[in-house]
Amino acid sequence: MSDVKEREAPTAGDARAIQLDAIVVGGGLGGLYALHRLRRLGLKALAFEAGSGVGGTWFWNRYPGARCDVESMEYSYAFDDDLQQEWSWPERYGTQPEILRYINHVADRFDLRRDVRLNTRVTSAEFDRASSTWTVRTDKGDVAQAPFCIMATGNLSTPRVPDFKGIGSFKGQWYHSGLWPHKGVDFSGLRVGVIGTGSSGVQMIPLIAQQARHLHVFQRTANFSLPARNGPMDHEKERAHKEDYPARRAAAYETPFGIAGFPAPTKPAMTVTEEERQAQYETKWAEGGSISFLYSYTDLLVNKEANDTASEFVRNKIRSIVRDPAVAELLAPKDHPIGTKRLCLDTNYYETYNRDNVTLVDVRSAPIQEITESGVRTANADYELDAIVFATGFDAMTGALREIDIRVGNGPTLAEKWAGGPLTYLGLMVSGFPNMFTITGPGSPSVKTQMIVAIEQHMDWIAGCLATMRARGMTRIEPSPEAERDWVQHVNDVADSTLYPLANSWYVGANIPGKPRVFMPYVGGFAGYKKKCDAVAENGYEGFVMSR
Ligand code: N01
C-alpha cells in the first residue's frame, strides 16, 4: 500500500488529484533511485510505471541471452555500501534474470514498492505557471500534482517494429526483443527469422540457433562484436573488488565511460609499431570486454587512421572464425569505424554462422519488401518462417518523452519543441519546461556510460538542486534559453570532433525513418561532464534561472 494520501485537489476536474512533492515517471533503475533520493530529502514522491513490475529495461528485455555488457561488479548501485557488500553476482556479466532479481531486491530492501504504481502509463504532464504545479495524468485515470516532475523514462524504452507491409498477415508468431513474453519462447523445431543484428540480435542469435530447426538472420548492417568472455564470477576478484568498493566507485567518476578497472590508454595508436598494435589488440580480444578494447589507444574514437587498425583487426578475426568467406565478408562491418555504433559483446556470435542450420540473408542488397502470411519476402526471395523476431531496436533517447503529452500552459509540447532534435541544458532540464528534470536525458553522457553511475550522478545533482532551492526559498527552476543553446552547440561540437558522426546509429536517430539527425548523447566523457555539473551548482546554478 502506498503511504501517499489522496486528497481534494485545488482545481476543478482534478478533485481526486494526489498531492505530492515530486512525481517520478518510470520504475526502472532511474525511477527507483529517484524515489529513494527524494525520500532522503523528506519529500513525498510517487512513481508511475507502465510495466507490471519494477526494473525498466531489465523488466522488458527478456529475450534469450539478454545480458549486460558491463561487468557485474560495476553494473550495480553505489549509493549504499551494505547493499554492494551483501549482493553476490554469479557471473562476470549479469544476465537479465539476475539483474531483475537484484533490482527487485533493492526495491524491497529500501521499501520502495509502496510508492510505485505499476501497470500505469503516464499519458500527459502539464505545468501551470500560476501555481507552479505539474499535473500528471495516466492511462488508469490517475491525476497527480506536484511542484516537481522527474522523468526517469529510460533511453531505450520505446521498442520499434519497422512499418513493414503485410505484418498483420503473418500466420506464425512474432516478437520484439524489448517486449518479450514473460513465459519465454520455445523455438524448438521451428523455422525462425531474426531481423536485426544490433546488441539484442547478436546476443539472441547464438541461443535461438541452438533451438531452431533453421534460423535465417536478416542483416541490413553488419555490426562489430567482441567476445565477452563471460564465465562464473572469480571469487578472489570479487573479494578484492568489495574490499575496495568505495575507492573503485570514486574512480569510476574519473573515467570517460563511468567504468573503472581498466588502465587508461597512454599512447596514440600510430605511435607504436604494427607488431605492437597487433599484440595489444590480441591481448584485449583475449581479455573480453568493449571498453577494454577501445582503451587500447588514446585516439581510437577520434582518429580514423588509428581506428582503421582496430577495425581491420576485428574484421580479420571475423574472417578467421567464419568458414564461408562470402558470409565472413558480409559479417565484417565496413560502413562505420569500430566503436562509433554501440560495440556489441557476444558469446559465440560469429561461430554461429558455421552451423548448418543458420543462414545469413543480406537485406542491404535485397531489402525486405513485405511480411507475408508465411514469412519474409525480400527483393530476391521468399523465406518460409514459423516465427519472426524483430531485434529492430528502439526510438532511442527521445521516444519515451515524446510519447507523453508534456506541455506548459498553452505553449508548445515537448515533442513540438524537439521537432528538430532534443534541446536540453546538460541533459538535465529543458528551457520553457520549469521544474521538470530528465534523468540521463539527451545531451548527457547517458548511454555512453555505465548507466547506473550516470543515473546516480544525475539524481544526486537533482537532489542537491532541490535542497538548495528549499534553503533559498525558491520554488521554480529552468535553464535559460542561452545556456540551453550553448550546451546543445557544445554537445554537437564535441561529437563533431570525434568519429561518431561517421556512423548511421541510433545515437543520431538514424534507425527511425523521419527522425531528425542530431547527435543525442554527450560524448565529451563522463568525468568532464560531472565536473561541469558540479561547477554549475557551485557557481549558483549557472545557466539556470531560479525564482519564487
Ligand atoms: O537495436 P539496434 P538493439 N530492415 O538499433 C536493424 C542496448 N542494448 O535492440 O543498423 C532491416 O542497435 C538495424 O539495422 P541498421 C545497446 O545500447 C544493450 O540491438 O539500422 N533491418 C539493426 O541491425 C544497444 O545499442 C545490450 O541497418 C532493420 C537492428 O535492427 C541498444 O540497446 C543488449 C530494419 C537494430 O539494432 C539497441 O540495441 C541489448 C529494417 N527495416 C541492447 N530496422 C547489452 O547490454 C532496423 N533494423 C549487451
Residues whose N, C-alpha, C, O or C-beta is under 5 A from the ligand:
A	BS01	N01	R67 C68 D69 L156 P162 I195 G196 T197 G198 S199 S200 G201 F218 R220 T221 R342 A391 T392 G393 F394 W506 N511
